[in-house]
């Protein structure tokens, strides 16, 4: 087999798929994140998975295959365990002249080829395929159908089981497999939450993907007790208690990724509602550049979080990505020379080198009490999960004024409202104006699927009906279409939409004079602040998202 010595970046440039500048930026991201260069280019929407696969195939002189157009040999698939297929993103698809044909997303992975050669005792013939097609094939060929698992659950045993008997039923193979199947499917689809909702005649399972709920499966009521107990056992909750809400968590390893599940139960008229929040620990290691900041805004934000003291507030509704932004910021400023302490409710991600405190009101450990104790421990940087009350707000503001860098979140709709909210809580206006360096308001918008988004030119009527400026006239935009790779949603993944307000002297004076948030916003805009809507529309023009999506998440 003759391998080309040409690098993958050179192949992509020669094919006019990327520019030298884009390659250099991706190489810089590779140094910072350690991700493969091809994955960075795909994630940034610069090339498609198919284009990457063709380039890799050209580099290694290998054929490209599309698994959706092939009939995969079931005997070949069973030669390796599912965990090996997921770890290496490779799946056997057949035999050729005594060799095992192995579809791979990364044909450069010699360790994967050697590993599968040892496991199967076959010589390997690698072929190139896209990552998403391999993941779909793994899901399809290694999965036991939900129908088969449900059929094997005996309804009488579940109905009659109580206490310890219910625990036994919940640990039986069919229930365990069904629970694992639901979690696996949710993680594979990129869901942030799993909702198991009891109805009068069914037990509904829904996933929240990219902020939107989708119906996934409808299970018979006979599995409700066993499945509910299974998730309770996993998160160490009391399976005999059905009358009061409970909260728990558990850790899982999924395809070498560390996953945390936060489990919450809620009693309803038809039984217990179960909500599982999926926390992928690798997401805590995102860089700020991955979150969707425009370069100019990121530079302004950097000027604030690199200061030795002051307060940075991140605002927005629940689920708008505030915690992820704070974690990404902590990752940037974390170093052995600095002591960083956080107080959170709950601690969503464990960060190495950082002291993290979990709020526990039952024993008196509130945000205020935890923050008061943190200040005595000589920290350089403090993160407060959320400012909820006057006491927490006052301590945070005082800490920012006495030589600490304080990061926290607040529930307001925009950046300018944050200062007014603190004053309404009872914090003195002169303290607020002096302590706050900047306020970052944010939302999460869905990204258009790079495989199926389609070009169009908006009509004047469309712009008028949606109160959109005429700046989009005669501009080529993109809209959602839907394909197999995005589950026909037209969107895949999410990106941040931001509004950064730096607290200038003029804004400080407006705060001291207790001016309204609308007046403060006018001052900030006159000084160059881009609103959430403006930042969202920039991403529309860049082809990242759609006008409809920006209007959905931004008022």
N, C-alpha and C positions, 0 to 999 in steps of 0.2 A: 504493500500500500504506500503510495507516494503522498507525502504530506507537504503542503505549501509552507514556506517559511514566512509568508506574508502575515502580518498581524491582523487581528480581526478589525481593529479601527481603520487600518489602511484599506481593507477590502470594502468597508462601508463608505469611506470617503470616495474611493474610486467609483463606487456605484452611485455616487451623488445622493446618498441617503442621509449623510450628516456632513457638517462642515468641520474644518480644523478647530475652530473655536469651540464648537459643541463637544468635540472629542476631548479637548484639553479640560473643559469643565467637568466632563464625566470622569476623566482620569483623576482630577482633584477630589471629586466625590468618592471615588474608589479608595483613595488613600485614607480619607476620613472614616468611611463606613466599613471598608473591607469587603463590600459586595462585589460580585463579578461585574466586569465592565458591561457585558451584554445586558444583564438584568437592570443596571442603572439606566442604560439607554432606553430600554423598554418601559420601565417604570416612569420615566420622564416624558414618555410619549413621542420620543424622537424617531423610533423605529417600531415596527410591529414584531410580534413573536415569530411570524412567518419569515420576515426579512432577516431576523437574527439567525433562525434555523438554516436558511439558505447560505448565509455568510459562513456559519460554522461548518456546514457541509462542504462548501467550496474550499475552506481552509484545510480541512482534513481529507478532502477527496472522498467524501462519503455520500450515499444517497439520502434524499429527504423523503419522508413518508408522511402521509396524513392518515391517522388512525381511524378517523371517521369514515374513510373510504375503504378500509381494509377489514377483512374478517380475521379477528385475532384467534390464534390457536389456543383453546382452553387448556390443553395439556402443557403447553409452553408456560402459560401464566402461572400454573400451580407449582412450577419448579422453584420459585422463591417465595419467602414469606412477605406479607403485606408491608411489614415495617421496613424491610430491606428495599422494596420498591419505592416506598415514600422517602426513605432516607437518601437514596441515590437519584430520585426522579427518573427511574428507568423501569421498563416493563418488557418482559419477553413476549414476542408476538408470533414466533414460528420457528421453523427449522429450515436450513438451507445447506445442502451438501455436508451434513453431519455437524454443522455449527448452529448454535442458538442465536437467532436474530434478536437483538436487543435494541429497542427504541429508547433513545436517550435525549434528554434536554441539553446535557452538557457532555459532548463526546470527548472533551479534554480530560474528563475525570478518569484517570487511569486506575485509581484506587477502586472505583465502582466496578470497572470491568474485571479487575483482579478478584474482587470480593465475590461477584456473581459467578465467575469462572470456578472458584473454589467450591461455592455452595452447590452449583449444578453439575460440576464435572464435565461441562461442555466448553469447547472453544467458542469464543464470542465473536459474532459479526455485528458491530455497532451500526445503527442507522440513526439519523437525526430527526427529531420531532419537536413540536412546540411543547412548552411546559404545561400549558393548560390542557392540551389533548392528552398528555400522559396522566395528569391528575384525574381527568374525567374517566380515562380507561381504568385506572386503579380503583376509583370509586365504583365503577360499574362491575368489574370482574371479581373484586374481592369482597363485595358486600352481600351479606345474606339479606334477602328481601324482607321488608317490614311485615308484609303479609304472612310470610312463613313464621316469623317470630311470634306474631300475635296469635296465629292459629295454634301454636304449641303451648300457649298459656292456658291453663285449666281454670275456667271461670269459677268453678265451685271452690277451689282452693283459695282463690283471692277473696271471694265473698265471705267465706267462713273464718278466714284467718284473723286472729287478734293478737296484739301484744307481740310476744316472742315468736308466735307462729307467723305473723306478718313479716317479721324480720327474715325468717327462713325463706318465705316466698319471694321477698325482695332480693334475696341473694341467689335465687335459682337462675340457671343459665339463660332461659328465654328473656326474663326481665332485665338481667344484666346486659345481654346483647342488645336489647332494644334501647336501653339507656345509653349505651356506648355508641350505638348507631346514630341516635339523635345528636349527641355531642359531636361526633365525627363529621356528620353532615353539616352541622352549623359552622364548625371551624373551617371546613373545606369551602364553604360558600362565603366566608369572611363575615359571618354574623357577629354582632356585638352583644346580642341578647337572645336568649331562648325563652319563649313564653309557653307554658303548659296551662291551658285554660279549661276548667271543667264546665261543660254545658249540660243541658237537660238530657240529651241523647248521645253525646259524644265527648271525647277528650281531645281538644284541639291543640295542635302544636304550631306555633308561629315563630319565625325568625325575624329579627330586626337587622336588615342589611343596608348599610349606607344610610342609616337614619330612618328607613321606611320599613314598616311591618309587612311580611308576606306570609300567607297561609302555606304551610308545608305539608302537613298530614293531618288526617282526622282519624283518631283511634277510637275503638269501641270502649265504652265505659268500664268494661271488665278489667282493663289494664290499669285503671286510674290508681287504685289503692297500692298495687305493687310498685308501679313506676314512681309514684309520689314517695313511697317509703324508701325506694332505692336512692333517690336523690337526697333524701334526708340522712340516710346512713352515710353516704359519701361525704356529706358536709357536717357530720357529727351532731345532727339535731335529734330531738326527742320524737321518735316515730309514734309514740302513744298519745302525743298531745296534738289535737286537731282544732282546738278552740281559740288559740291565740297565735298571732304572727310570730315567726321565728326567723333568725338570720344566722347564716353560717358560711363557711368557705372551704374549699379543698383545692389541692394542687394536682395537676396532671402533666405528664410528658407526652406530647403529641408530635410525632415525626421530628424528634430531637428539639422541639420547641417547648419551652416551659409555659404552661397555661394555668392560670388561676380561675376558679369558678366562684363567684359570689352568689350564694343561694338565698332567696327570700321566699317565705311562704306567707300566704294570706288566706284566712278562712272565708269561704263564700257559701252561698245557699246550696251549691251543688258539690261542695268539697273544697279541697285546698288548691288555690292557684299557686303555681310555682314559677318564679322568675329566676333565670340564671344569667348573670352578667359574665361574659367571657373577657378575661383580661390577658392579653398576649404580652408576656414580659418583654419580648423583643421590641414592642412598640415604644417602650419607655426609653429605648436607645436611639430614637429618631433624632436627627439633627434639625435645627430650626429651618434650615434650607429646604428640608423635605416636606415641611408643613404647608408651604404655599405663600411664604412672605415674598413680596416684590423686593428686589435688591436694595432700592432706596429706603424702603420702610425698615428692612432688616438692619441697615446701617444706623438708622435713628434709634431703633430698639437696642442695638448693641451699645450705643453711647449711654444708655440708662443702666443696663444690667452689669456693666463693667465699673460702675461707680462703687466706692466703698460703703456708701450709706444712702439712705433714702428708701422710698416705698414704690413698688411697681404693682399695680392692680390689673388683673385680667377679668373682664366682665363678659356676661352673656348668659343665656338661659341654660338650664340643665341639658347636658348632652351636646354642648357646643364646642367641646375640645379644650376647655380651660386647663384642666389638669395635665393634659398631654403637653400643652404649651409650657406650663411651669416645669414639668419634668425635663423637657428638651432644654429649657433654659438652665436648669440645674446641672444637666450633663455638660453644658458648655463651660460653666464657671466652677465646676467641681475640680478641686486640686488638693494635693496633700498639705498645702500651706494654709488651707481654709477649713474652718470647722462649720459644717452645715447641719442644722437641726430642723426637722419638720414636725408639725403636728397636724394630723389628717384624720378625716372621718369618711370612709375608711382609708387605710394605706393601700392604694391600688397597686403600686409597683414597688418592689424592693430595689433600692439603688445602692450599689456598692460604695463604701466610703462615706455614706451619709447616715446620720442618726435619725431614725424615723419613729414617731410616737403615734400610737393609735388612741383616738379619743374614746373614753369609756365613762359615760355619764353615771352609770350605776355605782361606780366607786368614787365619783366626784371629779374625774379627770375630764374637764371640759376644755374647749379651745382656750378660754380665758385662763384657767388654772394652769394648763400645760404651757401656754405662752409665758405666763408669769415665771414659771420655773425655768423655762428655756433661757430667758434673759439672764438668769443668775449663773448659767453654765458657760459664759464667755464665748458665745458663738460669733462668727463673722457674718453668716448669712442665715436668715430664718425664713422658712416657708410656712404659712398658715393656710390650711386647706380652704377655709372660707371664713370671711368676716360676717357673723350672723347677729351680733349684739353689740351694744355700746361698750361693754367692758373689754371685749376682744379688740374692738376698733381702737379704743384709747391706748391699750398696751402696745398694739402694733404701730400706731402712729408715734408714740413716745420712743419705741425701740428704733424706729427709722430716724428719729431726731438725735439719738444718742450714739450714733456710730455703727449701726447695723444696716445691712441691706435686707429689706423685708419684701417678700413676694407673697401675694395673696389673691384670692378671687372674691368677687362681689356680684350679686345678681342685679344687674341693670341692663337696659336695652341698648344703650350706647355709651361711648366713652365720657361724654360731657356730663352725664347724669350721675357718675360715680362720686364726684366731689360733693354734689348736692345731697346724695344719699348719706354720706358720712356725717354731714352737718345736721341732717334730719335725725340721725341716730342720737345726736347730742355731743358730737366731738366739736370742740371750738374751731371756728373757721380759720383762725390764725395758725392753728396746729395743722389743719388739713392742707392749707396753702403752702406751708413750709415743708411738710413731710413728703408729699406725693410728687414723684419725679415724672411719672407718665402713667397713662391709663390705656390699656389695649382692649378694645371691644372686639368680639369675634363671633363668627358663625361657621358651621360646616356645610358646605355645598357638595353635591354629588358631581363627580367628574364624568364627562362623556366617555363612553366606551370607545377606545381608540380603533377598534376593529369595525365598528358599524356606524359611527357618527357620519352624518351626511351634510353636505354643504347646502346653503340656501341663502337667498337675499330677502330680508324681512320687508313686508309691504308697509306702506305708510299707515294703512288701517290698523295693522297689528301693533305698530309702535304707538299709535294714538290710543288704542284700547288699553294698552299696558302702561301708559304714562311714561314711555321711554323717550329719551331725547332723540332728535333727528340725526344725531351723530352716527347712528347705525345705518342711515340710508346709504345705499350703494356700497355697503361693506359686506363681504362674504363671511357669513357666520356658520356655525354648526349646530345641529339639533340632534336629539336622541332618536334612534331608529329601533334598535333591539336585534340581538342575535343570540346564538347558542352560548357564546362565551360570557355574555353578561346576563344570562338567564332571561333574555328578552326585555330587560329593564331599560336598555339604552344607556345606562350609567354603570360605572364600575369604579369603586374607590371614592374617597372624599378628599376635599381640599379646603384649607382654611380661607375665610374671607375676613379681612381685618380692617380696623380703624384705630390708628395710633395717635393719641393726643399727648404731646409733650407739654408739661406745665410750665409755661413761660411767665415772665414778670407780669404781663398783661392779664393772663389767666389767674395768677395769684391775686392780683388786685381785685379782679371780678369776684373771686371766691371770698375775699375779705369783705367785700361789699354785699355778699350774699345774693349775687345776681342769679337769675334762673339758668337752668341747664341750656335752654335755647340760646340765651345771650352768650354763654361760654362757648357753645358750639360755633356760633358765628365768628367769634374771635379766633378759635382754633382753625377754622376753614380759611380765614383771611391770612393765617400764618402758614398755610400749606398742608393742613390736614386733609387727607382723602377719606371720605365717608365709606361706610360699609358698602353702600350701593355702588360707589365709584370704583372701589377695589374689585367688587364682583364683576362689574361691567368690563374692567380691564382683562379679567380672566375669560370673559365671554369673547372678547376680541382676539385673545390668544388661542382660542379654540379649545380651552380646557373645560369649560362648562357652557351651559345654555342660558339664554335670557330668562326662560321659564323657571329654571332652578334658582337663579339669583333672586327673582321676585318671590319665590316660594319661601326662602329662608330669611330674606331681609325685608323689613317693613318698608 
